[in-house]
Amino acid sequence: MRPKKGSINWYRSILGLAQTLRSLRHILSGQSKVYKFKCADLNYPLFLRIPSTDVTIYWHIFKRKEYEFSIKKAPEFIIDAGANIGLAAIFFTHKFPNATIIALEPETENFDLLKKNSEGYSNIIPLKAALWDSEGTLNLSDPGSGNWGFRVSEDHNECTIDSTQSVTVKGLMEKYDRSMIDILKLDIEGAEVEVLSSSKSWLPYVETIIVELHDRFKPGCTKAYQSVKVNYKQNWKCGENYYLSRGNIFPSL
């Protein structure tokens, strides 16, 4: 049986005994602190907030391996929208060291850790921005679901904490002079409605989409996903992520 989330044994199962003991005071107090962790399979240490949702994300990506898949041709250009502190981008850069990875994160504290975590990887380009259906300025809100739950919208509300720049898929392709996107990863807390609903001009140039759907935050996410799903040869689910592929990427056996 898996230890209860947030328990000492849960942290130990993910981080190991030594690193759990080192951060024990903050685990017990609930007061978050950034810790530097050395990971045997990674080129550089990771910086994680303990306690926070960072550890849960680490478990999903590096332990549960929700972004693990088989591939015919290594990707050259990846957009990671909703990069948080950079863990997915770091997973991708170890899997595909020759790919250019654009990592988008709109929230300041997350973005600062994204820059810190990706500092040693020259092929990861951090951008403090949110993916949307138009370029401009969006409101950033904190609904209280943790460091992985910040949301953007055009509306100001009681949860608004900041503003952020918005970028588009087409705009990123033009900025980095790319004719194809090999992987478009979307973990954008409901903004998949706007992004996927406005995909007509760029969808033919995206080989694979990996998306987490957030209908619990914004109705219409699954509907937007279904509208683009028909354009792809393969589709499957791994963990919380839905995969759409034209045939280059397929599930690991």
C-alpha positions as CSV (number, residue, x, y, z in Angstrom):
1,M,0.0,0.0,0.0
2,R,1.3,3.4,-1.0
3,P,2.0,5.7,2.1
4,K,-0.5,8.5,2.7
5,K,0.3,11.6,0.7
6,G,2.2,14.2,2.8
7,S,3.3,11.6,5.4
8,I,6.9,11.1,6.4
9,N,6.9,7.7,4.7
10,W,5.4,9.3,1.5
11,Y,8.3,11.8,1.4
12,R,10.8,9.0,2.1
13,S,9.4,6.8,-0.8
14,I,10.0,9.7,-3.2
15,L,13.0,11.5,-1.9
16,G,14.8,8.8,0.0
17,L,15.7,8.6,3.7
18,A,18.6,11.1,3.8
19,Q,16.9,13.9,1.9
20,T,13.6,13.4,3.9
21,L,15.5,13.7,7.2
22,R,17.3,16.8,6.0
23,S,14.0,18.5,5.2
24,L,12.0,17.0,8.2
25,R,11.7,20.2,10.1
26,H,9.9,21.9,7.3
27,I,7.8,18.9,6.5
28,L,6.5,18.8,10.1
29,S,6.1,22.6,10.4
30,G,4.4,23.1,7.0
31,Q,6.6,26.1,6.4
32,S,8.0,25.7,2.9
33,K,11.7,26.0,2.1
34,V,13.7,25.5,-1.1
35,Y,16.0,22.5,-0.9
36,K,18.7,21.3,-3.3
37,F,18.5,17.7,-4.2
38,K,21.0,15.6,-6.0
39,C,19.3,13.0,-8.3
40,A,21.4,10.1,-9.7
41,D,19.7,10.1,-13.1
42,L,19.9,13.9,-13.7
43,N,22.8,15.9,-14.9
44,Y,22.3,18.7,-12.3
45,P,20.6,19.0,-8.9
46,L,16.9,20.0,-8.5
47,F,15.6,22.7,-6.4
48,L,12.2,21.8,-4.7
49,R,10.1,23.5,-2.2
50,I,9.4,21.3,0.9
51,P,6.6,20.9,1.6
52,S,4.7,21.9,-1.6
53,T,3.2,20.4,-4.7
54,D,6.8,20.3,-6.2
55,V,7.2,16.8,-4.7
56,T,4.0,15.5,-6.1
57,I,5.0,16.8,-9.6
58,Y,8.4,15.1,-9.1
59,W,6.7,11.8,-8.3
60,H,4.4,12.0,-11.4
61,I,7.2,12.8,-13.8
62,F,10.3,10.9,-12.4
63,K,8.8,8.1,-10.4
64,R,5.5,7.4,-12.2
65,K,7.0,8.5,-15.5
66,E,3.8,9.9,-17.0
67,Y,5.8,11.4,-19.9
68,E,7.5,8.2,-20.8
69,F,6.7,6.9,-24.4
70,S,8.3,5.3,-27.4
71,I,9.3,7.3,-30.4
72,K,10.4,6.8,-34.0
73,K,12.3,10.1,-34.6
74,A,13.7,12.3,-31.8
75,P,11.9,15.6,-31.5
76,E,13.7,18.9,-32.4
77,F,11.3,21.5,-31.0
78,I,9.1,21.1,-27.8
79,I,6.8,23.7,-26.2
80,D,6.2,23.0,-22.5
81,A,3.2,25.3,-21.6
82,G,2.6,25.3,-17.8
83,A,6.2,24.4,-17.1
84,N,5.9,25.2,-13.4
85,I,9.4,24.7,-11.9
86,G,10.7,23.0,-15.0
87,L,10.5,19.3,-14.1
88,A,8.8,18.1,-17.3
89,A,11.3,20.2,-19.4
90,I,14.2,18.5,-17.5
91,F,12.7,15.1,-18.1
92,F,12.4,15.9,-21.8
93,T,15.9,17.3,-22.1
94,H,17.4,14.1,-20.7
95,K,15.3,12.0,-23.0
96,F,15.9,14.3,-26.0
97,P,19.2,16.2,-25.4
98,N,19.2,17.8,-28.9
99,A,15.7,19.2,-28.7
100,T,15.0,22.9,-28.1
101,I,12.5,23.2,-25.3
102,I,10.5,26.4,-24.7
103,A,9.3,26.4,-21.1
104,L,6.4,28.8,-20.3
105,E,5.5,29.7,-16.8
106,P,3.5,32.8,-15.8
107,E,3.8,32.8,-12.0
108,T,6.9,34.6,-10.6
109,E,8.0,32.2,-7.8
110,N,7.5,29.1,-10.0
111,F,9.4,30.9,-12.8
112,D,12.3,31.8,-10.6
113,L,12.7,28.1,-9.7
114,L,12.2,27.1,-13.4
115,K,15.2,29.3,-14.2
116,K,17.2,27.9,-11.4
117,N,16.4,24.3,-12.3
118,S,17.1,24.7,-16.0
119,E,20.3,26.8,-15.6
120,G,22.6,24.0,-16.6
121,Y,20.6,23.0,-19.7
122,S,21.3,25.3,-22.6
123,N,18.5,23.8,-24.7
124,I,15.8,24.8,-22.2
125,I,14.6,28.4,-22.8
126,P,12.4,29.7,-19.9
127,L,9.8,32.3,-20.8
128,K,7.7,34.1,-18.2
129,A,4.4,33.9,-20.1
130,A,1.1,32.1,-20.4
131,L,-0.1,30.3,-23.5
132,W,-3.4,31.8,-24.8
133,D,-5.3,32.4,-28.0
134,S,-3.9,36.0,-28.4
135,E,-1.0,38.1,-27.4
136,G,-1.4,40.6,-24.7
137,T,-1.8,40.8,-20.9
138,L,-3.7,38.4,-18.7
139,N,-4.7,38.3,-15.1
140,L,-3.1,35.6,-12.9
141,S,-5.1,34.2,-10.1
142,D,-4.4,31.9,-7.1
143,P,-7.5,29.8,-6.2
144,G,-5.6,28.3,-3.3
145,S,-4.8,24.9,-4.8
146,G,-1.1,25.1,-4.4
147,N,1.9,26.1,-6.5
148,W,0.7,24.0,-9.4
149,G,-2.8,25.6,-9.6
150,F,-2.3,29.2,-10.8
151,R,-4.7,30.2,-13.5
152,V,-4.9,33.0,-16.1
153,S,-7.9,34.8,-17.6
154,E,-8.9,38.1,-19.1
155,D,-11.1,38.8,-16.1
156,H,-10.0,40.4,-12.8
157,N,-11.5,38.7,-9.7
158,E,-10.9,38.3,-6.0
159,C,-8.2,35.7,-6.6
160,T,-6.2,37.9,-8.9
161,I,-2.6,38.3,-7.7
162,D,-0.6,39.5,-10.7
163,S,-0.6,40.0,-14.4
164,T,1.4,38.2,-17.1
165,Q,2.2,38.3,-20.7
166,S,0.3,36.0,-23.0
167,V,1.8,34.3,-26.1
168,T,0.3,32.1,-28.9
169,V,1.5,28.8,-30.4
170,K,1.8,30.5,-33.8
171,G,3.7,33.4,-32.3
172,L,6.2,31.0,-30.7
173,M,6.7,29.2,-34.0
174,E,7.5,32.5,-35.7
175,K,9.7,33.8,-32.9
176,Y,11.9,30.7,-33.0
177,D,11.7,30.3,-36.7
178,R,10.1,26.8,-36.6
179,S,7.8,25.2,-39.2
180,M,6.9,22.2,-36.9
181,I,6.3,21.5,-33.3
182,D,7.3,18.0,-32.4
183,I,5.7,18.0,-28.9
184,L,3.2,20.5,-27.5
185,K,2.7,19.8,-23.8
186,L,-0.2,21.6,-22.2
187,D,-0.8,21.7,-18.4
188,I,-2.4,25.1,-18.3
189,E,-5.2,24.9,-15.7
190,G,-8.2,25.4,-18.0
191,A,-6.6,27.6,-20.7
192,E,-6.7,24.6,-23.0
193,V,-10.2,25.8,-23.9
194,E,-8.8,29.0,-25.5
195,V,-5.6,27.4,-26.9
196,L,-7.2,24.3,-28.5
197,S,-10.3,26.2,-29.7
198,S,-8.2,28.5,-31.7
199,S,-5.8,25.9,-33.2
200,K,-7.0,25.9,-36.8
201,S,-4.0,27.8,-38.1
202,W,-1.2,25.9,-36.3
203,L,-2.7,22.4,-35.6
204,P,-1.4,20.8,-38.9
205,Y,2.1,21.7,-37.8
206,V,2.0,19.9,-34.4
207,E,3.1,16.3,-34.4
208,T,2.1,15.4,-30.9
209,I,0.0,17.0,-28.2
210,I,0.2,16.0,-24.5
211,V,-2.6,17.7,-22.5
212,E,-4.0,17.5,-19.0
213,L,-7.7,18.5,-19.0
214,H,-9.2,20.7,-16.3
215,D,-12.9,20.7,-16.7
216,R,-13.2,20.8,-12.9
217,F,-11.8,24.4,-13.2
218,K,-13.3,25.5,-16.5
219,P,-16.1,23.8,-18.5
220,G,-15.3,23.0,-22.1
221,C,-11.8,21.6,-21.8
222,T,-12.8,18.1,-22.9
223,K,-14.9,19.5,-25.7
224,A,-11.9,21.5,-27.0
225,Y,-9.8,18.4,-26.8
226,Q,-12.3,16.3,-28.7
227,S,-12.4,18.9,-31.4
228,V,-8.7,18.5,-32.2
229,K,-8.6,14.7,-31.4
230,V,-10.1,13.8,-34.8
231,N,-7.0,15.2,-36.6
232,Y,-4.7,12.6,-35.0
233,K,-4.0,9.0,-35.8
234,Q,-3.4,7.8,-32.3
235,N,-4.7,8.7,-28.9
236,W,-4.2,7.3,-25.4
237,K,-4.0,8.3,-21.7
238,C,-1.1,7.9,-19.3
239,G,-1.8,9.1,-15.7
240,E,-3.5,12.5,-16.0
241,N,-2.2,13.2,-19.5
242,Y,-4.0,12.7,-22.8
243,Y,-1.8,12.0,-25.8
244,L,-2.5,12.8,-29.4
245,S,0.0,11.7,-32.0
246,R,0.2,11.6,-35.8
247,G,2.3,8.4,-35.5
248,N,5.8,9.4,-34.4
249,I,5.1,8.8,-30.7
250,F,3.3,5.8,-29.3
251,P,2.8,4.2,-25.8
252,S,5.7,2.4,-24.3
253,L,5.0,-1.3,-24.0
